[in-house]
Amino acid sequence: MRASIGEGDDWYAIERAFTAQVQDDEVDAARPAAYAFGYMLVGPGEEESRSRNGVFAPRIEWGDGSAFPPPLANVDASIRDRWIELFSALADHHAARARLGDLLWVTRHGERPDKAARAAVESYHALAEDPGWSLMDRVDSFARALELATELNDDDLRQTLIVSAVRFVRDELEQDDEHRPGVPLRVLERLVVLPHMARPPELSVLVAEAKRRYGEDPFIAESLTELELRLADDAQRAALRAEQVQRWRDAAGQAAGLVRLVHLRRAFELARATQQREVADQIALEIEGLSAEDLDLKTHTVSIAVPSEQTDALVARFGSYASACDALERFGIEGPPTGRAEDLDKAVTDLAERFPLDRLFPKQILGDHNSLIFEALTTEDHDRVDRGQRAGLGIGIFGPLAVRILDQIKDAYPQPTCPELTQLFTTELIDESTAARLASAVQRHWDGDYEGAGLILVAQIEAALRATAARLGISVTKLPRGGEPGGVVTLGALLAKLEGRMDESWRRYLVHLLTDPFSANLRNRLAHGLLDRSGPAEVAVLIHAACFVRSLQARGPDEQAANDAR
């Protein structure tokens, strides 16, 4: 037992020595020690892990819910009793006394867990000052010892630790041959969060010295500025916040490519969060002024081969109907181009399984004017982005094919008149006025006025969908609330409310085509002037959507219930 502890210069090395004995079935008595040294000490700054695990977290957690060591709350009392025995037997080993005493205090096990905690503080202190103990574990020892001394409400013990911690930071800052900002920073973080009267008088000077030495890196400088803000008065805070924003702007000026954009975005977020509105507006203009060349963005082109026999047969079929209006009616039920909803979901799941590493890193989606429109962090976020992008690919492939189909309809039949097209689009959901505009858009497409056709289509498709929602008993307006005026519900919200009220695959197609920021998003891009001009492919797909919408039949709640009863 003593040999295993003596072999390690950090917690992990000691745990491995005991775990090896347990795995080899040499000494089953080693299991309590393997558990004790197997836990990871969770620092006060690791809020998510500490709220979930407490001070000590299992080193390994498996997908089936098992863990090593088991969660502290699940450790059997016999194991904790053995910790008491080991704590007494290994009184001359600081690593053992620190870890075992801390565990007994956290679990409140034994007759005097407070005495165990006091011994743990003293041993943590000894480890923190031991140059043979691993450097970052020395830092963690200072942090945990200070925390325990505060919990014990022992000011003398805490003051002794503070003096040692200040000396440790000074020694690290004076190291000319080492550049380890994380070492003094973590100790300074623990000193800053001490009660005001307990803070060492030289703390502000130490933070300033660390900032002078490591402040060239904007990330480290920001962390140190956050410490300065904790120590500053109101007047000083305003100056520090302004300095913090300017530092990121300066870093952006020295960077290139996407790094420049990242730094500017950080400056913008800080300026906005600290009410520096004028500065935030200036930075926003800087971001919008960046070109693709400034960001060093590259265009990647992928070619997809589609069998010409299948596409030629599909296009030819649209020349075999009774009239152009009949062909357009059939065109509206061809698809949807994004595929079946269940197939799209499966494709996204398969993609996640094939490329699991892609999900480990945040994915940032840039929109128009270099705006960050989304950052995928969770599994659900990644699924949403992948689903939209895959659906957008389907729409993109369908676009040229839709152009060929509409050209075939135009060439195969006498061109329908505006009244004939208006009659085609007039339904129980689409009034004659909306239908006339849709008819005009189809004619504009055949005449080559793609920009005019696109603008008409997105507006009139939305009008038809609003009529559909209203007929189904879905509210399409929102009432004023307080000082906020009322208005209409957004198209994206309406399409969400239509879930379960129309075929899900077609509903998703409309979402991806019209409002999904990760997909085609044609309604928003055209309505907001973000698309330079709509081309034949975009307009052809919108005509396809309009032809689908005209095929919808609405049932109100009473009619739907009667239909379900039949």
Sequence and secondary structure as in RCSB ss.txt:
>XXXX:A:sequence
MRASIGEGDDWYAIERAFTAQVQDDEVDAARPAAYAFGYMLVGPGEEESRSRNGVFAPRIEWGDGSAFPPPLANV
DASIRDRWIELFSALADHHAARARLGDLLWVTRHGERPDKAARAAVESYHALAEDPGWSLMDRVDSFARALELAT
ELNDDDLRQTLIVSAVRFVRDELEQDDEHRPGVPLRVLERLVVLPHMARPPELSVLVAEAKRRYGEDPFIAESLT
ELELRLADDAQRAALRAEQVQRWRDAAGQAAGLVRLVHLRRAFELARATQQREVADQIALEIEGLSAEDLDLKTH
TVSIAVPSEQTDALVARFGSYASACDALERFGIEGPPTGRAEDLDKAVTDLAERFPLDRLFPKQILGDHNSLIFE
ALTTEDHDRVDRGQRAGLGIGIFGPLAVRILDQIKDAYPQPTCPELTQLFTTELIDESTAARLASAVQRHWDGDY
EGAGLILVAQIEAALRATAARLGISVTKLPRGGEPGGVVTLGALLAKLEGRMDESWRRYLVHLLTDPFSANLRNR
LAHGLLDRSGPAEVAVLIHAACFVRSLQARGPDEQAANDAR
>XXXX:A:secstr
 HHHHHH SSHHHHHHHHHHHHHTTS TTHHHHHHHHHSEE  TT HHHHHHH SEE SEE TTS EES  GGGS
 HHHHHHHHHHHHHTTT HHHHHHHHHHHHHTT SS HHHHHHHHHHHHHHHHT TTS HHHHHHHHHHHHHHHH
HTT HHHHHHHHHHHHHHHHHHHT SS   THHHHHHHHHHHTS GGGS TTHHHHHHHHHHHHTTSHHHHHHHH
HHHHHH  HHHHHHHHHHHHHHHHHHHHH  HHHHHHHHHHHHHHHHHTT HHHHHHHHHHHHT  HHHHT    
       HHHHHHHHHHTTSSSSHHHHHHHHTTS  TT  HHHHHHHHHHHHHH GGGGGS EEEE GGG EEEE
E SHHHHHHHHHHHHHHHHHHHHHHHHHHHHHHHHHHS    HHHHHHHH  SSS HHHHHHHHHHHHHHHHT H
HHHHHHHHHHHHHHHHHHHHHTT   EE  BTTB  EE  HHHHHHHTBTTB HHHHHHHHHHHT TTS  HHHH
HHTT SS   HHHHHHHHHHHHHHTT     HHHHHHHHH 
